[in-house]
């Protein structure tokens, strides 16, 4: 077979020979790189799942949260509505709304053709807390709006809101208490300057003397009970301490002769079971995300965490096991509900079940403490990822070094095949001369 210089491609041959030489190490480094990348991805997913579960635990452990759900009805929803927590005991209550709480509001009519006084002091008292606005600190051409701003921004103002209202030709400075209740009464007084009093201060004195009470400061009043009713007063229309676990939101005064609003509170068994099932589902999802992931179940940190989380359900809580109240593991290792035992626990002692789940020494608190070290930005998961990333970085540098070495091999082959091509070309040229 004759070899022609025209049939030799030095670059292609150099590339083929280099590829053969580098193939085995390329495959080895690629496999290692993929392995560490998959592990890093798995650790990222684990941290995300742990963070999500940790957040749900914190939400369930919040003092305003409860697994125990209640059903409630109100016969007169125009008069009041209610919200309940898990601590609300089932019961029947009659409530009559006699009076709603109001915030004090007074209006002072000013003659705006008269400039605001340039001296004197305006004293404002709210429920015993008073402060003074020195009119001499305002600009010479200050308006009623400037006075309102000075009142609102005063450092000692505990909640007296001032505004300017205009109706036709009348202009009013309106003072409103930010909080309702009979105690939160606003009183306004004016003291003219001791020396050289500004006669325009008479305009303020007259406005105070002729003030109009727009809304009286008053407490809410309700009667609890159909007969021999207990009278309850509050500075607000939101009553949280009348019935344990129940918040009464008063909305309308009932008329004399109206029947009291009947409030009925019962246990919502189905919603309670759904709340507990949501927790169980979240735990099972977290657990399976570890045990079904090849990169995690072979990882010491992740597999150890999975075992610890499962073990946290063992032992007693408030003197009883979770198994006794219907929360148990099945044969596959998944957490599940035994409806018969759970319903019995809810019926006999719902508060005990709540403490077992969300109390200071309950299972959720135990799980929250277990997971917290893993979810921190500088925690165990982050340390694990840093270690894996460092290993991946080493592989990346080895690949870069290998690429550089193989580039040198390629250049050597290219030089050799180029020299071969030139040598063959010279031989062909010499043989051509003999043939002619």
C-alpha positions in Angstrom: 0.0 0.0 0.0 1.4 3.3 -1.0 1.4 6.2 1.5 0.8 9.7 0.1 1.5 13.0 1.8 -1.9 14.2 0.7 -3.6 11.4 2.6 -2.1 12.5 5.9 -4.0 15.0 8.2 -1.6 15.7 11.0 -4.1 17.6 13.2 -6.7 14.8 12.9 -4.2 12.0 13.6 -2.7 13.9 16.6 -6.3 14.4 18.0 -7.1 10.7 17.6 -3.9 9.5 19.2 -4.3 12.0 22.1 -7.9 10.9 22.7 -6.8 7.3 23.0 -4.2 8.2 25.5 -6.4 10.4 27.6 -9.6 8.5 27.5 -9.2 6.3 30.7 -8.2 9.2 32.9 -10.9 11.5 31.5 -13.5 8.8 32.4 -12.1 8.4 35.9 -12.2 12.2 36.6 -15.6 12.6 35.0 -17.0 9.8 37.2 -15.6 11.4 40.3 -16.8 14.8 39.4 -20.4 13.5 38.7 -20.3 11.6 42.0 -19.4 14.7 44.1 -21.8 16.9 42.1 -24.7 14.4 42.9 -23.8 14.3 46.5 -23.7 18.1 46.7 -27.1 18.3 45.0 -28.5 15.7 47.5 -27.1 17.7 50.4 -28.7 20.9 49.1 -32.0 19.1 48.8 -31.7 17.7 52.3 -31.0 21.2 53.7 -34.0 22.6 51.9 -36.2 19.8 53.2 -34.9 20.2 56.7 -35.4 24.0 56.6 -39.0 23.6 55.4 -39.7 21.0 58.1 -38.0 23.2 60.8 -40.1 26.2 59.8 -43.3 24.1 60.1 -42.2 22.9 63.5 -41.6 26.5 64.7 -45.0 27.5 63.3 -46.7 24.6 65.2 -44.8 25.5 68.4 -45.9 29.1 68.2 -48.0 30.1 71.2 -51.0 31.1 69.0 -51.0 27.8 67.1 -52.8 24.6 68.1 -53.4 21.2 66.6 -56.8 21.1 68.4 -59.4 22.6 66.1 -62.8 23.7 67.3 -66.1 24.3 65.6 -68.1 27.3 66.6 -71.4 29.0 65.8 -73.0 32.3 66.8 -76.7 32.9 66.5 -76.4 36.7 66.0 -73.3 37.3 63.8 -74.3 40.9 63.3 -73.7 41.5 67.0 -70.4 39.6 67.4 -68.2 37.0 65.9 -65.7 34.7 67.6 -62.3 33.1 67.0 -61.1 30.1 69.0 -57.9 28.3 69.8 -57.3 24.7 70.7 -57.5 25.5 74.4 -61.2 26.4 74.1 -63.4 23.9 75.9 -66.7 22.8 74.3 -69.6 24.7 75.8 -72.7 26.9 75.3 -72.8 30.6 76.1 -75.3 33.4 75.9 -73.9 36.9 75.3 -75.7 40.2 75.1 -73.8 43.2 73.6 -75.0 46.2 75.5 -72.4 48.8 74.4 -69.5 49.0 72.1 -66.2 50.6 73.0 -65.4 53.9 71.4 -62.4 56.2 71.1 -62.8 59.8 72.4 -63.1 62.4 69.7 -63.5 66.1 70.1 -63.7 69.0 67.6 -62.5 72.6 68.1 -63.9 75.3 65.7 -61.4 77.9 64.7 -61.9 81.3 63.0 -59.2 80.9 60.3 -59.3 84.6 59.5 -57.5 85.1 62.8 -53.8 84.2 62.8 -52.6 81.5 65.1 -51.3 82.8 68.4 -47.5 83.2 68.4 -47.1 82.5 72.1 -48.8 80.6 74.9 -49.0 76.9 75.6 -51.5 74.3 74.5 -51.8 71.5 77.0 -53.2 68.1 76.0 -54.0 65.4 78.4 -54.8 61.8 77.4 -55.8 59.4 80.2 -53.5 61.2 82.7 -50.5 61.5 80.4 -50.1 65.2 79.4 -47.8 67.2 77.2 -47.5 70.8 76.2 -47.0 72.4 72.8 -45.2 75.8 73.0 -46.8 77.9 70.3 -43.7 80.2 70.3 -41.8 77.3 68.7 -44.0 77.4 65.6 -43.3 79.7 62.6 -44.8 83.2 62.7 -47.3 82.3 59.9 -48.1 78.9 61.3 -51.4 77.4 60.2 -53.8 75.1 62.0 -52.2 72.2 60.1 -48.8 73.1 61.5 -50.3 73.0 65.0 -51.7 69.5 64.2 -48.3 68.3 63.0 -46.7 69.7 66.2 -49.1 67.8 68.3 -48.7 64.5 66.4 -44.9 64.6 66.4 -44.5 65.6 70.0 -42.2 63.3 71.8 -44.5 62.9 74.8 -47.7 62.3 72.9 -49.0 58.9 74.0 -51.7 58.5 71.4 -53.7 61.7 70.8 -54.1 62.2 67.1 -54.8 65.7 65.7 -56.2 66.4 62.2 -57.8 69.4 60.4 -61.3 69.0 59.1 -63.1 71.5 56.8 -66.8 71.7 56.3 -68.0 74.5 54.1 -66.7 77.7 55.7 -66.0 76.0 59.1 -62.5 74.7 60.0 -62.0 72.3 62.9 -59.0 70.9 64.8 -60.2 67.4 65.6 -58.5 65.4 68.4 -58.9 61.6 68.5 -57.6 59.0 71.0 -55.8 56.2 69.2 -57.2 53.8 71.8 -60.8 53.3 72.7 -62.2 53.0 76.2 -63.6 55.3 78.9 -60.2 55.9 80.5 -58.7 57.3 77.2 -60.3 60.7 77.5 -58.8 63.8 75.8 -58.7 67.1 77.6 -57.3 70.3 76.0 -56.4 73.5 77.7 -54.7 76.8 76.7 -52.5 79.1 78.8 -51.7 82.6 77.4 -48.1 83.9 77.8 -47.5 85.5 81.2 -46.0 88.6 79.5 -47.1 90.2 76.3 -49.8 87.7 75.5 -50.8 87.5 71.9 -54.5 88.6 71.7 -55.0 86.0 69.0 -54.8 83.4 71.8 -58.5 84.3 72.5 -59.4 82.4 69.3 -57.9 79.2 70.9 -59.6 79.9 74.2 -63.0 80.3 72.4 -62.5 77.1 70.4 -61.8 75.1 73.6 -64.8 76.6 75.4 -67.1 75.7 72.5 -65.7 72.3 71.7 -67.9 69.6 70.4 -67.7 66.0 71.5 -68.0 63.9 68.4 -67.6 60.5 70.0 -67.7 59.8 73.8 -65.0 57.7 75.3 -66.6 54.6 76.5 -65.9 50.9 77.3 -67.7 48.0 75.7 -70.2 46.2 77.9 -71.5 42.7 77.5 -73.7 40.5 79.6 -72.7 36.9 79.9 -75.5 34.4 80.7 -79.2 34.4 79.9 -80.2 34.8 83.5 -78.4 36.5 86.4 -76.0 37.7 83.8 -72.4 38.7 84.6 -71.5 42.2 83.4 -68.2 42.5 81.7 -66.5 45.7 80.5 -63.5 46.3 78.3 -61.7 49.2 76.8 -61.8 47.5 73.4 -64.3 45.6 71.3 -62.0 42.5 71.2 -62.5 40.5 74.4 -59.9 37.8 74.8 -60.1 36.8 78.5 -63.9 36.3 79.0 -64.0 32.7 77.8 -60.7 30.7 77.8 -59.5 30.1 74.3 -62.2 32.3 72.8 -61.9 35.8 71.4 -65.1 37.8 71.2 -65.2 40.4 68.5 -68.1 42.8 69.2 -69.6 44.5 66.1 -73.0 45.8 67.0 -75.1 46.9 70.0 -78.2 44.7 70.6 -81.5 46.4 71.3 -83.5 46.0 74.5 -85.7 43.0 74.1 -83.3 41.2 71.7 -82.3 37.7 72.6 -78.7 37.2 73.6 -76.4 35.8 70.9 -75.9 32.1 71.6 -72.4 30.9 71.2 -71.8 27.2 70.7 -68.2 25.7 70.8 -67.5 22.1 70.0 -64.5 20.0 69.1 -63.8 19.7 65.3 -62.4 16.1 65.3 -61.9 15.9 61.6 -59.9 19.1 61.3 -57.8 18.1 64.3 -57.0 14.8 62.7 -56.1 16.6 59.5 -53.8 18.9 61.4 -52.0 16.0 62.9 -51.9 14.2 59.6 -50.2 17.2 57.9 -47.5 17.0 60.5 -47.1 13.2 59.9 -47.0 13.7 56.2 -44.3 16.4 56.5 -42.2 14.1 58.7 -42.6 11.1 56.3 -41.6 13.2 53.3 -38.5 14.4 55.1 -37.6 10.9 56.2 -38.2 9.3 52.8 -36.2 12.1 51.1 -33.2 10.6 53.0 -33.9 6.9 52.9 -34.8 6.8 49.2 -31.9 8.8 47.9 -28.8 6.7 47.2 -26.4 9.6 47.9 -28.0 10.3 51.3 -28.7 6.8 52.6 -25.0 6.0 52.2 -24.0 9.2 53.8 -23.1 8.9 57.5 -24.4 12.4 58.4 -27.8 12.0 56.7 -28.4 8.4 57.7 -27.5 9.2 61.3 -30.0 12.1 61.3 -32.7 9.9 59.9 -32.2 7.4 62.7 -32.1 10.1 65.3 -35.4 11.7 64.1 -37.1 8.4 64.3 -35.8 7.7 67.8 -37.1 11.1 68.9 -40.6 9.7 68.7 -39.7 7.0 71.3 -40.0 7.3 75.0 -42.7 9.1 76.9 -44.1 12.6 76.7 -46.1 13.9 79.7 -45.9 10.3 81.0 -47.4 8.6 78.0 -46.1 7.2 74.7 -47.2 8.5 71.4 -48.3 5.0 70.5 -50.8 5.2 73.3 -52.5 8.2 71.7 -52.5 6.8 68.2 -49.3 8.0 66.6 -47.1 5.1 65.6 -44.7 3.7 62.9 -45.9 1.1 60.5 -43.8 -1.8 59.3 -42.3 0.2 56.4 -41.0 2.9 58.8 -43.6 5.5 58.0 -45.4 7.4 60.7 -49.2 6.9 60.8 -52.3 7.6 62.8 -54.3 5.0 64.6 -57.8 6.7 64.5 -59.3 4.7 67.3 -56.6 5.5 69.8 -56.3 9.1 68.6 -60.0 9.8 68.9 -60.0 8.3 72.4 -57.2 10.6 73.4 -58.9 13.6 71.9 -62.1 12.7 73.8 -60.6 11.9 77.2 -57.8 14.6 77.5 -57.2 16.9 74.5 -55.0 19.2 76.5 -52.6 16.3 77.3 -52.4 15.4 73.7 -51.5 19.0 72.8 -48.7 19.0 75.4 -47.4 15.7 74.1 -47.1 17.2 70.6 -46.4 20.9 71.0 -45.5 21.4 74.7 -42.1 22.5 75.9 -41.2 18.8 76.4 -43.3 17.6 73.5 -42.1 15.7 70.4 -42.1 18.7 68.1 -39.9 20.7 70.5 -37.6 17.6 70.5 -37.5 17.5 66.7 -37.0 21.2 66.5 -33.9 21.0 68.7 -32.6 18.0 66.8 -32.9 19.7 63.4 -31.7 23.3 64.3 -28.0 22.5 64.2 -28.3 21.2 60.6 -30.3 24.2 59.2 -28.0 27.1 60.4 -25.9 28.8 57.8 -22.8 27.6 59.6 -24.3 24.3 60.7 -23.6 20.6 60.1 -25.1 20.5 56.6 -23.1 23.6 55.5 -19.9 22.0 56.8 -20.7 18.8 54.9 -21.3 20.7 51.7 -18.1 22.6 52.1 -16.2 19.3 52.5 -17.8 17.9 49.3 -17.2 21.1 47.4 -13.5 21.0 48.4 -13.3 17.5 47.0 -15.0 18.6 43.8 -12.6 21.5 43.5 -9.7 19.1 43.7 -11.1 17.0 40.9 -11.7 20.1 38.8 -8.0 21.2 39.3 -6.9 17.6 38.4 -8.9 17.8 35.2 -7.4 21.2 34.3 -3.9 19.8 35.0 -4.7 16.7 32.9 -6.1 18.9 30.0 -2.8 20.9 30.0 -0.8 17.7 30.0 -2.9 16.3 27.1 -2.5 19.5 25.2 1.3 19.0 25.3 0.8 15.4 24.1 -1.3 16.7 21.3 1.3 19.2 20.2 4.0 16.4 20.3 1.8 14.1 18.1 1.0 17.1 15.8 4.7 17.8 15.4 5.5 14.2 14.7 2.8 13.7 12.1 3.6 17.0 10.4 7.2 15.9 10.1 6.0 12.6 8.7 3.9 14.4 6.1 6.8 16.6 5.1 9.2 13.6 4.8 6.7 11.7 2.6 6.2 14.7 0.4 10.0 15.1 -0.1 10.2 11.3 -1.0 7.4 11.6 -3.5 9.0 14.7 -5.1 12.3 12.8 -5.4 10.7 9.7 -6.9 8.8 11.9 -9.3 12.0 13.3 -10.7 13.4 9.8 -11.4 10.2 8.9 -13.1 10.4 11.8 -15.5 
